[in-house]
Amino acid sequence: MTKPISETIEPIEVAIIGAGPAGLMAAEVLCAAGYKPVLFDAMPTPARKFLMAGKSGLNLTHSEPMPAFSERYGERSSEITAALKHFSPKDVRTWADKLGAHTFVGSSGRVFPKSFKGSPLLRAWLKRISASGGTLRPRHKWVGWNADGRHKFVTPHGEALISATATVFALGGTSWPKLGSDGCWQPHFRDQGIEIIPFRPANCGFECDWSTHFKGRFAGEPMKGAVLSFGQQRLKGDFVISEYGVEGSAIYSLSAPLRDAIEASGKAVLRLDLSPDRSEKQLMKSLSKPRGKRSVATHLKRTVNISGAKAGLLRELLTPSDFADPARLASAIKSLPLTLSRTRPITEAISTAGGIAFHSLNRDLMVKTLPGTFVAGEMLDWEAPTGGYLLTACFAQGKQAATGAIRFLKDQTK
């Protein structure tokens, strides 16, 4: 599929810039329609973030009913629902099965390949695109348009210029820039008068002002079986105490409202129920038992089965007088306030919010002011929680943009 890098590239019918999930899906759709797209990517190999996601188990999509699935995209649910009509979660599973990456539904409803890995699926996918006429040109970093509208690329052999009748951009957001999504495309789009909502971290960790003792003792420790509450949202899940604060699946699920609160007021107070299976009254009764000569730590463990990181967190956030009062201690165990002061840097986030504003695009994801220019994936202003929602929407938008490009190309020949 890879062709030698050249400083001069002939005019092409359709270019795809960015060979991640959205770009590769666009290429597959165009190939199936009889076109021979050329994919350009800045990295030596394609879909690096996709492969990184697959290292811990490639979560392709989710099995929940479509109405609930669509609601996961929050304020952008209508825009993403339009994309999902092109490629639904059910279509994702059928597509993966046909590539030999047969899927199953995990206990949480998440859908994975049976191998759990992303590399076998990606190899089969690239092979199919290549066999259908798609061509990949690696180490071609897009650096904007020249005066006559041709694409400019920086390659190991110097600058390359190409013209394309239609172009699908799928260059990603700004998380994990070392894997290719560095956001360097933004100034070039702004120069064209296209509105870009500032990128913000999504599915990210948060910073807490831990004491030296606490982070030295508990950094890396899991916090299991707690119930997390923020605003109207409440969920049971696990997270991890880190040296800088907190991270992990339960934290990521609440990251959007937590981030928004920090942006609005400088902090977010997350409430933790460290003993969700007991009522406050039950806890108080157990904690009221005489402690005798036992230490506070031993008393907590024996009476209410709280130890390790949970006990450490109570010591970090409460005062000695709180521990001396069973009622106050029971109340804290059921609703411990954890203040989050900052999000972690966007380069560490799993994904991003922000990007090109949807009102700049038509229903085919074509830029209204740049006929023949389509955009898909994390370049656009939307976000999704973990659980397969991000990847499914990238696939769907890749197909949506490619379908629009096909319609545009056909119109040019009329």
C-alpha positions, -999 to 999 in steps of 0.1 A, spaced: 0 0 0 29 23 7 45 42 -23 79 58 -23 80 94 -12 83 119 -40 87 157 -41 63 160 -70 29 144 -69 5 144 -98 -30 159 -95 -54 134 -78 -91 130 -77 -95 125 -39 -70 130 -11 -74 119 25 -52 138 50 -48 118 82 -47 80 83 -64 74 116 -98 57 121 -118 84 104 -94 88 75 -91 50 69 -129 46 70 -132 74 45 -107 56 23 -125 23 25 -159 39 15 -143 57 -14 -126 25 -26 -159 7 -24 -174 33 -47 -147 28 -73 -123 57 -64 -86 54 -57 -79 77 -28 -45 87 -17 -39 89 20 -13 112 35 0 109 70 27 127 89 38 96 108 59 67 94 30 43 100 -8 49 101 -33 48 130 -8 51 159 -34 63 184 -57 35 173 -30 10 181 -22 26 214 -58 24 224 -57 -13 215 -28 -21 238 -51 -24 268 -80 -39 249 -95 -23 218 -130 -11 228 -146 -7 194 -181 3 204 -209 -3 230 -239 -25 229 -265 -2 246 -297 8 228 -293 35 202 -312 62 220 -290 59 251 -259 56 229 -267 88 211 -272 107 244 -236 100 254 -225 128 231 -242 155 252 -246 188 234 -235 173 201 -258 143 202 -278 155 172 -247 160 150 -233 126 160 -266 109 156 -266 121 120 -232 105 115 -243 72 132 -270 69 106 -242 62 82 -224 37 104 -241 25 136 -226 5 165 -242 -26 149 -224 -18 117 -191 -15 135 -195 -51 147 -205 -64 113 -175 -45 97 -150 -59 123 -163 -94 119 -158 -92 81 -122 -82 87 -117 -113 108 -118 -94 141 -148 -112 155 -163 -93 185 -180 -100 218 -198 -80 244 -181 -77 278 -199 -76 311 -200 -38 310 -217 -37 276 -185 -27 258 -176 -44 226 -141 -58 219 -124 -80 193 -120 -115 207 -82 -110 205 -86 -77 224 -59 -63 201 -60 -36 175 -31 -47 153 -47 -77 136 -78 -56 127 -56 -28 114 -35 -51 93 -65 -66 77 -81 -32 72 -50 -17 55 -47 -48 33 -83 -44 21 -79 -7 13 -47 -14 -6 -63 -42 -26 -92 -19 -35 -69 8 -49 -61 30 -19 -25 43 -16 -8 55 16 20 81 15 36 82 50 59 110 63 38 136 46 29 164 70 3 187 58 13 224 63 -16 243 47 -26 255 12 -5 275 -12 -17 306 -31 -35 286 -58 -52 262 -33 -29 232 -36 -20 212 -5 15 217 9 33 188 25 67 186 43 84 153 35 119 140 41 127 150 5 114 186 8 81 202 1 55 184 -20 25 201 -36 -7 184 -48 -40 194 -61 -71 173 -54 -107 176 -66 -120 165 -32 -102 162 1 -112 146 34 -93 159 64 -90 136 95 -61 151 114 -73 145 149 -74 168 179 -45 177 202 -42 148 227 -12 125 224 7 147 199 36 123 198 13 98 180 4 124 154 -25 145 166 -7 177 173 -33 203 162 -9 221 139 -36 223 112 -55 249 132 -39 281 120 -43 271 84 -81 266 88 -84 298 108 -67 317 80 -96 305 58 -121 321 82 -132 288 97 -142 290 134 -124 266 157 -136 261 193 -105 260 216 -95 224 224 -99 212 260 -90 179 276 -116 151 277 -115 118 295 -86 132 316 -71 131 350 -74 158 376 -49 174 401 -54 175 438 -31 193 463 -20 161 481 4 163 511 38 149 505 31 120 529 -1 110 512 12 109 477 44 92 488 23 65 505 -6 60 482 3 71 446 -6 43 423 -31 27 447 -65 18 433 -97 31 449 -123 3 443 -160 2 449 -166 38 457 -196 58 445 -187 92 429 -212 121 428 -210 154 410 -240 176 404 -269 153 393 -245 125 382 -238 95 404 -219 64 395 -201 35 411 -167 26 398 -130 24 403 -102 50 400 -66 54 409 -48 77 433 -19 93 413 10 114 424 -7 145 411 -44 136 419 -69 111 405 -74 93 372 -91 62 359 -124 50 344 -148 64 370 -130 98 369 -131 99 331 -168 93 331 -173 125 350 -145 145 334 -166 168 312 -187 183 340 -157 184 364 -136 202 337 -164 227 331 -167 234 368 -130 241 371 -131 264 341 -160 283 356 -150 286 393 -114 274 396 -122 241 413 -146 212 414 -157 193 445 -162 156 439 -182 136 465 -171 101 474 -191 74 491 -165 51 504 -190 26 518 -219 25 494 -234 -8 509 -240 7 543 -262 36 554 -248 65 574 -268 53 604 -252 19 602 -218 33 599 -223 56 629 -235 27 650 -204 7 642 -180 36 647 -196 43 681 -182 11 695 -155 17 721 -121 19 704 -101 11 735 -64 10 728 -68 3 691 -54 28 667 -78 48 645 -67 27 615 -74 -6 632 -108 8 645 -118 18 610 -109 -16 595 -125 -37 622 -158 -17 625 -165 -6 590 -140 -25 569 -122 6 556 -84 4 552 -56 11 527 -62 40 503 -97 47 516 -85 51 551 -55 72 539 -79 95 520 -100 100 551 -68 110 571 -58 133 542 -90 152 541 -104 151 576 -93 167 609 -86 148 642 -118 161 656 -137 145 627 -123 111 637 -133 117 673 -169 122 664 -186 90 650 -215 110 635 -191 133 616 -169 104 605 -198 84 592 -211 115 573 -176 119 558 -174 83 547 -207 86 529 -200 120 513 -163 128 514 -155 161 496 -125 158 473 -114 191 458 -100 190 422 -80 220 413 -69 215 378 -72 192 348 -41 174 336 -25 188 304 -44 182 272 -14 162 258 -21 135 284 -59 133 278 -74 103 261 -94 126 238 -104 163 234 -134 186 233 -135 215 209 -125 218 172 -141 230 140 -175 244 147 -203 224 131 -220 255 117 -190 258 94 -200 225 77 -230 213 57 -248 179 63 -220 161 44 -193 176 67 -181 197 38 -167 231 47 -193 256 35 -166 281 23 -143 255 8 -163 233 -17 -148 198 -19 -132 200 15 -146 176 41 -136 171 78 -142 142 101 -132 128 135 -116 147 164 -110 178 143 -146 186 149 -162 201 180 -176 172 199 -165 148 227 -174 114 240 -169 93 271 -148 62 271 -166 30 262 -163 28 225 -182 60 218 -153 80 205 -141 54 181 -176 46 168 -182 83 160 -149 86 142 -158 57 120 -192 71 114 -180 106 105 -153 91 82 -181 73 63 -203 105 64 -175 126 50 -166 101 23 -203 98 12 -204 135 9 -171 135 -11 -186 109 -35 -217 131 -40 -195 161 -47 -173 142 -71 -203 130 -90 -217 165 -92 -184 177 -108 -189 153 -137 -224 163 -146 
